[in-house]
Each structure stands twice: as C-alpha cells, then as structure tokens.
Amino acid sequence: MIKIAILCCLFAATLTTLAQHEHHQPKADTSKTTAKPKSPKMMAMAMVGANHVHIDYGSPRVRGRNIWNGLVAYNQVWSSGAHKATWIEFGENVMIEGKQIPKGKYGFFTIPDKKQWVLILNKTWDMHLADDYKPESDVVRINVKPKKNKQLVEALTYEIISKNDKKGIVKLSWEYVNVAFEFENR
C-alpha cells in the first residue's frame, strides 16, 4: 500500500513538472507565413563523358509579365537569372566556338535581342546580377539565334544535354524563348 502511495506521488510530481515546462516552451509563430521565394536558387548538373558540368542560377517565374524587352531589356547585359549572376563550372577543359576554355567556374551572361543573342562566359562569376560585369573579362562570346518554345516555360530553366562522351549543349529556356551553345571536352 505504501509502495502504491509513493508511486502515485512520484507520478503526480512528474505530471506537475511536465505541465510547468510546457508553459516555458516557445510557441510557434503563426502570424508569419513562409512564402516560397519568387526566384528560388536552382542548379543543373550533368556528366558529359568524364566532364562534370554544373550551373547555379536564380530561377524567376513569368507570372504573367512581359519578359523579353520588358523585364529583361534587349541589347543590355543580363545576368541570365535572378539575384546573383548565373555561373557555369566545367570540371574539364572544353572547346567552345573554336576557343580552348580551361576547366573552372565562369559567370554566364547574355545580351538578348529579338533576332540574335550574345552568350558570354566571363572570368568573374561571383557578383550581384551584372553589377560588376566587365567585357574585358570575357573568355568567349557566342552569337546565337533564339528559338521558340512550343509551350510556355514558366520558370527560367537551364539544361545540360549530353550528345555523346565528348560533346554537350548548355540550354537556357524561359517564356517562349530558348538559346543554347555547344561545347566539346578537351
């Protein structure tokens, strides 16, 4: 009987202690909603043969906006993404447009226009948008014609497409437009 009384007292003391600690716990803040970022950080990665290719970018959405020559101006350097400049890293040396590009990380910039885009790899990859872009740091410039997407691409998207063990394609798609360039492992 005494044992039962002692166990009941211990149980009651434990419940009292737990109840007291419950009032000291921070309550969840339900006044703030956690919205998804409008231009989340995204990555595209692929192996092209032994070459690991990695692209890091902010992915804005169309959200009903006029993109080309609206949100993104024609004939001006664009960071090709949102927030920070987009960067591409090649794990091996590559050849682009007949130019040897050493393995490493590069800023990827574009100069969009209705009939022709200029795609740029730049030595400076870590910057806010194109704030510190300098053309004298360009490693290569590639002139391409934009192509039409059959369907709306709501979020800016990059793809690395392996053609075979030596050749690959980097492709940017957004809204009803896509542009791409080829590279070859060296």
Secondary structure, DSSP 8 states (H G I E B T S, - for coil): -HHHHHHHHHHHHHHHHHHHHHTTS-----SS-----SS-EEEEEEEETTEEEEEEEE--B-TT--TBTTTB-TTS-B-SSSSB-EEEEESS-EEETTEEE-SEEEEEEEE--SS-EEEEEES---SBTTTT--GGGEEEEEEE--EEEEEEEEEEEEEEEESSSSEEEEEEEEEEEEEEEEEEE-
